[in-house]
Amino acid sequence: EKQIELDRRLIARRIDRLGKRLEEVRRRRAEGRRARLRAELPVVALVGYTNAGKSSLFNALTGAFSLAMDQLFATLDPRLRHRQVPGIGTVVFGDTVGFIRHLPHALVAAFRATLEEAAHASLLLHVIDRSDPEWEDKRAQVLEVLESIDAAEVPLLEVMNKIDQVPELAPHLVRDEEGNPVRVHVSALEGEGLSLLATAVSERLAGGQPQEHRLHLPAAAGRLRSRLYALGVVRHEAQEEDGSVLDVALDTTRLERLLAREGFDRATLERPAPHAQAVGD
């Protein structure tokens, strides 16, 4: 009985420590979220069940080192990394705590609090271990939790990971009837399908397939030109006497918002023209 009581006390102390660490994570994430909102940076949050390979995928996507091991709460302190996404610009990628079954009651509130980032994200990457026989059940549980924290309406892209362990699967991108990416099959361990995932993330953040536009920018539009280059959407540029002609690939709605912020109208800038030469040619 003495040993049982000792074990209970040790477990209680560990739960208390984890709870305090989770609360500290929640506080830091709230502060960081306010700063990112001020900077208008899009956020992509990776969510998923424990051992689905979130941290390995996070490493593969961002090149950042993040703890990747089969260990409960191995990612208590979610990592945030900035990455340049073509057509979007700077995007914040965040790894989160893995979901688990039968979470101790004392940790439920703190655990959910660390997932607040998901409810404020621009896009969720739901990482699923496709080699797990129970992947469908775990997928449903994650969706239930997301709904409980008001994240059900956040755009979501399913990432079927660990396809290297499923012989009949190969890297591929699944689109819905409207052509929007909804699921990507990848192997973070083998680096398979990552280019497809990058494409899907870019498209979903842009609101769909980027459209090709040709813009004539006057010399006075230097700041707009710099902004387009910063977004990584310029495909070609040609110099003219009264300015420059840029071929850009960007969602039309997002382009119109950008032009409006800079004081321009798409109808006055956009025009058909002969193919411009590549930048640097």
N, C-alpha and C positions, 0 to 999 in steps of 0.2 A: 504493500500500500504506500509505503514511503517513496518508493521509486515512481509509482504512478503519479503521486502528488508532485514530485519533483519535475517529472516530465510535463505535467500540466502547467506548472509555473514557467518552465522554459518556453513552452509553446506560447503562453500568454504574453511573455516578454517579447518574443519574436514578433508576434502579431502587433503588439504595441509599437515596436520599432518600425515595422513595415508601414503601419498606419501613419506615423509621423513623417516618414520619407515620402509617402504618397501625397500627403498634404503639402509638403514643401514643393513637390513637383507641380501640384495644382497651382500653387501661388506663383511660381516662376512662369508657368505657362500662361497664366492670366495676364501677367505683366508684359510678357513677350507678345501676346496676342494684341494687346492694345497698341503696342509700338508698330506691329505689322499692319494693323488697320490704318494707322496714321500714314504709313508709307504706301498703302494700297497695294501690298504685295499679295499675289495669289498664294494659297496654301494647299498643298497636297498632303493628306494625312494617310499613312498606312495603318490599316486596322486588320485584325484577324485573330484566329485562335492561336493559343500557345503552340509553338513548334511548327507553325505553318511556313516559316522561313521568311518572316517579315524583315528581320534585321539583316539577313543575307541579301534579300532583294534591295533593301535600303542601301547597303554597301555597294551593290552592283550599279544602282542607279546614280548614286552621288559620289562614289569613290571615297566616302568617309568611313572611318573605322567605327564600328558599333559592335557591341558584344553580341555574338551569335552562338548560342549553345542551348542544349536541352535542359533548361533550368527555369523553374518557376520564378517570375518577376526578374528575369535576367536584364530586362530593359525597364527598370523602375524609373530611371531618369531618361525620358524620351529625348532623342537626339534631333536637332534641327540643322539642316544644311541648305545652303543656297545653291541653285543650279540655273544656268542659262538654258531656257527651253526655246527652240526656234519658233518664231511666230508669237511668242508670249513675252519673253524677256526674263527677268529674275523671278524665280519661283522658289518658295520655301517648302522643302520636303521634311516631314516629321514622322519619326517612328514612334509607336505607342506601346503601352503595356498589352501583352497578349491576353486574350480571353481564356478563362478556365471554368470548368464545372465545379460546383460545390464550394464556392468561395466562402471562407469564414465570415460569419455575419458581421464581425467587428471591422472587416475590411471592405464591405460592400460599398458604403458611401464614399470612402476615399478612392476606391478603385474607379467608380463611376466618375468621380470628380476629375480624375486624370484624363478622362476621355472627352472632356468638354471641348477640347481642340477639334474633335471630329464634327461637332455641331456647328462650328464656325469655319470649317474648311471650305475651300472652293471646289475640291474634288476629293473623294475617298477612293483609295485603292484597297479593295477588300481582298487580302491575300489568303488563298485557300490551298491547303496541302492536298493536291489532287490524288496523291498516292494513298491517302488515308481512307480506309473502308467506310469510315463514318463522316466523310467530308460533307455530305448533304445535310446531315443532322447538325453538325457544327456550323455550317453556313447559316442555317435557319436561326440558330441561337445568337449568332453575331448580329443578324438583322433585327432580332427582337431587342437586343440591348441598344442598338443604334436608334431604334424607334423610341425606346424609353428615355433616351437623353436628347430627344428632339433632333436627331440627325438623319431621320428617315428621308427627308426631302433634299438632302445634300446630294448632288450628282455622284454616282458611284460607278466605278469600273472594276469588274471582277478580274483578279489575276490568279489563274490556275497555275500554281507553282509545283515544282518537283516532278515535272513530266518526264524527267530522265529516269524515273522509277516506274513509269507506266509505258511499256513498250508500244502500245497501240496509239499513243498520242505523239504529236509533233508540234513544233511552234506554229501557231497560227492566230489570226485576229478574227474575232466574230463581230459582225455588225448587225444592228437591228434593221427593220424594214426601211427606215429613213436614212440608212447608211452611217449611223453613229456607232462608234466602237462601244461594245458593252462587255466584252470578255477577251482576255488574252491568255494564251497558253505559253508558259515560259519555264525555264529552269535557271534559277538564280545561281545555283552551284556551277552549272556548266556554261553559263552565259548565253543560253539559247533563248531566242525570242525577245531579247531586250530592245532591239531596234524597233520591233513591232510595238512594244510597250511604250517606248518613247513617242512614237507616232500617235498612238492612241491617247496618251496624256496630253500632247499638244493639241490634238483635235478637240478633245473634251473641254479643255480649258478655254479654247477659242470659241466653243459653242457649236462646233461642227467642222466640216471640211474647209480648210482655208481656200479662199477664192483668189484668183490672179487679178491684179489691178495694175494699170499703168497710170502713173501720176506725173503731171508736169508741175514741178515746183519752181516758183520764182526764186531769185537770189535772196529775197527777204525771208524765205521759209527755211532758213538754216537750222533753227531749233527743231522744226518738224522733221527735217531730213535726219538730224542726229538721233531723234527719238525712234524713227523707223529703223535705223541701223542698230540702235541699242536693243530693239525688240528682236533683231535677227531675222527680219522678214524681207529684206531687200535681196532680190535675186539678180538684177542687172541694173546698171546705171549708164546713161549717156549724157554727155555735156552738150548744152546748146547755148547760143548767145545770150538768151534771156533767162537762163536757169538750167535745170537738169530734168531728165526724164528717168523715173525710177519704176522698175517692175517689182511689185511687192506681192507676197502671198499672205493674205490675212483675211479673217472672217469679216464680211462686209459690215455687219453691225458694229464690231469692235473698231474697224477702220473709221466709220462715220463718227463714233464717239471721240476717237483720237483727234480727228480733224476738227471737230467742233471745239474741243478744248484748246486747240491751237489757233482758233479763229478762222478756219477754212471750211469750205463746203465741197463735198465730193463732186458734185455736178460741175463745178468750175475747174477742178484740178484734173479729173479723170478724162482720158482721151485715148482713142485707138491710135497706134503709131507703129512704124516699122520696128522690127525686133532690135532692142538696144543691145549694145555689146556688153559682155560680162565685166563686172567690176574688176579692175586690175589689168584688163586686156590692153 
